[in-house]
Amino acid sequence: MTALNQDLRILLVDDNTIVRDMLVDLVQSLGYRADAAASGAEAIALFDCHRYGVVLTDLVMPGMSGWDVLAALRQRDAHIPVIIVTGSPIIGDPRASQPGVAVLKKPVDVTALDAMIKQMLHARLPV
């Protein structure tokens, strides 16, 4: 665990309580601090109050979808790394290939999650 991990806070967004709790456990097992939101609206409220290094959001949720969360976050911070977590295929959707956006398939593999978080953080770090 590095100092970067200890200082980094990750925002997790998923409407499914079991998946949300599992993501919190996974992220914390990697040494990061995690806040969790049950909806896009709750996530935006948390984002407005705290500083996050990365946001992981489910794609398909009632109310705000993961794409809606991404759009709202980008209005607040154009460079926030966002990882879309989904069990649905995303083929040809241009939102998935935006800079600072990555897609992670469910079920989430802890090794892939760790690598993706590090990749997204590295891309955001100033040169």
C-alpha positions, 0 to 999 in steps of 0.5 A, spaced: 500 500 500 502 506 497 501 513 500 497 515 494 492 509 495 491 511 503 490 518 500 486 517 495 478 517 495 474 513 490 467 514 489 463 508 488 456 508 485 451 502 484 444 501 485 444 494 488 446 494 495 450 487 494 454 489 488 455 496 492 458 493 498 462 488 494 465 494 490 467 497 497 470 491 500 474 490 493 477 497 493 478 498 500 482 491 500 486 495 495 488 500 500 484 505 497 478 509 501 471 509 498 465 512 499 459 509 496 452 512 493 446 508 491 444 513 486 447 518 481 443 523 485 447 521 491 453 520 487 453 527 485 451 530 492 457 526 495 462 529 489 460 536 490 462 535 498 468 531 497 474 530 493 475 524 489 481 521 485 476 516 481 469 514 480 466 507 479 459 507 476 454 502 474 451 503 467 444 501 468 441 504 474 434 507 475 434 515 475 441 517 472 444 512 468 452 511 468 452 516 462 448 521 466 453 520 472 459 521 467 456 527 464 454 531 471 461 529 473 464 532 467 460 539 468 464 539 475 471 536 473 472 535 466 478 531 468 475 526 473 477 519 471 470 515 471 470 507 470 463 505 468 462 498 471 457 494 467 454 487 465 451 490 458 455 490 452 458 497 450 459 496 443 460 502 438 458 507 444 463 513 443 462 515 450 466 509 452 472 512 448 472 519 451 479 520 454 479 519 462 473 514 461 474 506 462 469 500 461 470 494 466 465 488 465 462 485 471 463 480 475 469 485 477 476 482 477 480 485 483 486 484 479 483 488 473 480 493 477 486 495 481 490 495 474 484 500 471 484 504 477 492 505 477 492 506 469 486 512 470 490 515 476 497 515 472 493 518 466 490 524 470 497 525 474 500 532 472 507 531 468 
